[in-house]
Amino acid sequence: QVQLVESGGGLVHPGGSLRLSCAASGFAVTSYAMSWFRQAPGSERELVAVIPSVGGSINYADSVKGRFTISRDNAKNTVYLQMNSLEPEDTAVYYCNAAPIVALYRTGYWGQGTQVTVSS
């Protein structure tokens, strides 16, 4: 059974950091393009970062470049999103996604989401 479980969200002050985790089961994270999306209230879900299964390059949304880092621990079958220099605009529910390629994210697997709130 495929499952993605996110954790690590919370309340942080502007300028602070958080590390989100996405623990996968039922498949190997090396076999899928693993992505982080986020959705703020009243907004559409947007792609934040993606790490491809093989080859390719890691990509980030322009709004998070230089502040967020996506990584993968194959031994733990887990994907991370290190978020630094957080801004109030980063407040959203963050979701982990697994798909054969990121373009197929709509039909991929989703986690339940983890809330990130950046506020003073």
Salt bridges, closest charged atoms under 4 A:
GLU46 OE2 - ARG38 NE 2.66
ASP62 OD1 - LYS65 NZ 3.13
GLU87 OE2 - ARG67 NE 3.90
ASP90 OD1 - ARG38 NH1 2.91
ASP90 OD2 - ARG67 NH1 2.75
